[in-house]
Amino acid sequence: MPVQEEPSFQRGPHNAITDVAGVRVGHVTLIEGEGPLRPGRGPVRTGVTVVVPPGDLREIYERKFVAAVHVINGFGKALGLAQVAELGRLETPVLLTNTLAVWRAADALVDRILAAHEGIGINSPTVNPVAGECNDGYLNDIRGRHVRPEHVAAALDGAAGGPVPEGSVGAGTGMVCYGFKGGIGTSSRVWSSPLTGQPVTLGCLVLANFGRRRDLRIAGVPVGRLLEEPARPAGRPPAGPGEPPGEGGSVIVILATDAPLTSRQLGRIARRAAAGLARTGTVYWHGSGDFVLAFSTAWALPPYLPDEGSYLNPFFAAAADATEEAVIRALVAARPMTGRDGHRVEALPVERVRRLLAERAVPWDVGPPPV
């Protein structure tokens, strides 16, 4: 058997999922109030993020992009994934928000799509909205369900290509990753197709809200164990029964590519995102909801990319690389935040991490500074 060559990757021009032509990202960030939790009133530390395939809402519904789903650990409330897994098609933008807002956000998306397509439910099939969630209740008044239809509409209307804001924005506003402030991260990989010689792009966006601090690894170095770790962030209540401290949380991974792939091939690629997450230190604890959705923007017409390893292996490696980097970029971009009841989450001490890696002669490059 011939030895597979390591693909030669570059980052895309924005090192973002938007490097896949036509893909857009929109955020709405909600930060209001401070002090003690008043359920239903605040403080608010949440938001919504949308990843929009090429086209307007009507075109996305009618075109139905080839897609696949991989569930790493199913402790979550994501909507619409079962139909994507069954049919291999994505027909809406992908929404990200907090756990108790996911139904309201999906309902708002359906309203917008119905307004854009008068035939849905009459002479066209119903629509399958896709929405993912993570729990931001440590910082946010999650019971308040503060994400409203107008916030979803604003995220959709504001979705754009180009650089993507990362860290504590949109759905990532109240998220915590490896005991530090987490949130939105993105990355991309570009290489030459061995089939056509043309450039291929794979982009990744994550909503990172998972992991124990002592497990964090960066560039293979056990950074979490090398950093001072308090027993519990100030004000944080003990974990509930059966849930060890820091072992809950979730992550949503969205992969997009411009390559012509089948749903089965996209599913194989989606599974490699778990390798990238594992490189950062997670082992997917009992209480973690870890979901991957992958889609292709290529028109779904034969011939598809062949199944040979020489063609697919670069996608596997790119999915792992981009996912790993997207998580680290979320940590690098996020800033400290104080939320309900004085709960405070510090940012990753980036300069200290750089020193720790430099002391071990480990190069660290996470691309251009996050937006």
HELIX and SHEET records of a PDB file:
HELIX    1   1 ILE A   17  ASP A   19  5                                   3    
HELIX    2   2 LEU A   57  ARG A   63  1                                   7    
HELIX    3   3 LEU A   81  LEU A   87  1                                   7    
HELIX    4   4 THR A   99  ALA A  101  5                                   3    
HELIX    5   5 VAL A  102  ALA A  116  1                                  15    
HELIX    6   6 ILE A  142  GLY A  144  5                                   3    
HELIX    7   7 PRO A  149  GLY A  158  1                                  10    
HELIX    8   8 GLY A  170  GLY A  172  5                                   3    
HELIX    9   9 ARG A  213  ASP A  215  5                                   3    
HELIX   10  10 VAL A  223  LEU A  226  1                                   4    
HELIX   11  11 SER A  263  ARG A  271  1                                   9    
HELIX   12  12 ALA A  273  ARG A  279  1                                   7    
HELIX   13  13 GLY A  309  ALA A  333  1                                  25    
HELIX   14  14 ARG A  340  GLY A  342  5                                   3    
HELIX   15  15 VAL A  350  GLU A  359  1                                  10    
SHEET    1   A 4 ARG A  24  GLU A  32  0                                        
SHEET    2   A 4 VAL A  44  VAL A  52 -1                                        
SHEET    3   A 4 VAL A  94  ASN A  98 -1                                        
SHEET    4   A 4 VAL A 130  CYS A 134  1                                        
SHEET    1   B 6 ARG A  89  LEU A  90  0                                        
SHEET    2   B 6 PHE A  65  GLY A  74 -1                                        
SHEET    3   B 6 GLY A 287  SER A 296 -1                                        
SHEET    4   B 6 GLY A 248  THR A 257  1                                        
SHEET    5   B 6 PRO A 199  PHE A 210 -1                                        
SHEET    6   B 6 GLY A 183  SER A 192 -1                                        
SHEET    1   C 2 VAL A 176  CYS A 177  0                                        
SHEET    2   C 2 PHE A 180  LYS A 181 -1                                        
SHEET    1   D 2 MET A 337  THR A 338  0                                        
SHEET    2   D 2 ARG A 344  VAL A 345 -1                                        
END                                                                             
